[in-house]
Each structure stands twice: as structure tokens, then as C-alpha cells.
């Protein structure tokens, strides 16, 4: 199984509603996909968001990321964020948010 974690830092608060709109559409698409589990959280300031998904394999993950609403969101992502990072981790379940956020901390 594969866990995918994405950290998105919005350029400004004016981008929040367009981001939330895309994110809502992506979540709806996730519910129809082979994704096993997902969760979303934000930082207290609403400018940093994290998404986490659990997939059976990399093929399923890549097929989702490269199609539909998610593909459209990636094409338009520079309009709302210049700082998007993703990490992948082999695990049988979603990890804790603490562990996920630590993946983005430089050591």
C-alpha cells in the first residue's frame, strides 16, 4: 500500500475559496476512485493545507493524479500556490498528521 501526502501553501488568503472549491471536487472524485482512505487538514492560519490518501499501488495513485479534476487542479495550481510538495510512503494505513507533517521538515 502507498500513502501519498501533499502540502499546499496558498499564495494569499484571496486564493482560499478557489482552492477549497477545487479540493471539494477532488474529494468527490476520490470517493469514486480506488482510493482506500483519505483525509485533509489545514494549519490554524488556513494558508497551509495537507491531504493524505491511501492507495493499493502506484498505478492507481498515478491514474487518479493524471486525470479528471485532479489533473485540472494541477494545471491551475500555480494560480493559488507556488509551494506544493508531495511525499510518498509505503504503509498499510494512513499515518498520523504529526508523522506526515514531519516528512516536510528539513533535517
N, C-alpha and C positions, 0 to 999 in steps of 0.2 A: 504494500500500500504506500501511497505517496501523499504527503501533506504539502500543500502549496500555501505560502504566506506572502501577502503583498502589503507593503507600507506605502501609503499615498499621502504626500504633504501638499495641501492645496496652496496655490499661489496667494490667494486672498479670500476673505470671507464672501466677497461677491460671487465666488465660484461655488459656494456651498450648495445652493439649490440645484444647479446643473449637475453637480457630482451626485447628490442624493437621488436625483431623478434617474441618472444612468445606473446607479447602484441598485435601485429598486427593480429596474428592468432586468439587470443581470441576475439578481436573486430569483426573480420569477423564472428566468431561463434555467438557472441552476436546479430549480425544483423539478424541471422536466428532463434534466440531463442524468447521466450515470453517476454523478457526484454522490458519494456516500453520506457526507455530512458537510456542513459549512457553518461559519459564524462570522460576525462582523462586530467590530468595536471601534471606538474613537478615543482620542485623548480629551481631557477636560475642556480644551480650547476649541474643539471641533475643526481644527485645521489639519490634524493628523488622523488618518483612518487606517485600520488594518482589516484585511479579510483573510480568512483561512478556509481552505477546502481540503477534503479527503477524497482521494481517487484510488481506484483499483490499480491503475498503471499510468505510465507517462503518456501513452497513446490517447487514452480517454481525456486526460488533462489537456493535452495539446489540441485535440479535436475541438474541445469546448472553447479554449482560448482563441483559436483561429477561426471562429465562425460566429454568426449571429450578432447579437447585441454587444457581446464582449469585444469582438473584432472592431465594431463601430466605435466603441468606447476607447479602445486603444488608439485608433486613428485620431480621435478628438482629444486625447488625454493631455496634449501639450497646451490646450486651451485653458485647462484648470489646474494643471500641476506640472512643475518642472523637476519634481523629485519623486520618482516612483521606483521602488526597489522590490524585488521578489527573491524569495528563498524557497528551496525545496528540501524536504527531509523525509527519509524513509521511516515510517512509523505505522502501526496498525490502528491508531486512533488519532484524533486531533490532539494537539499538545496544549498546555496551558498558555494563557496570554503572556504571562511572565516569561516563560521559556521562548515563546515566539518573538516577543519584543527584544529579548536579549540577542537573538540572531542578527539583529541590525546594529548592535553596539560594536564599535571598533575596539579591538583589544590591542 
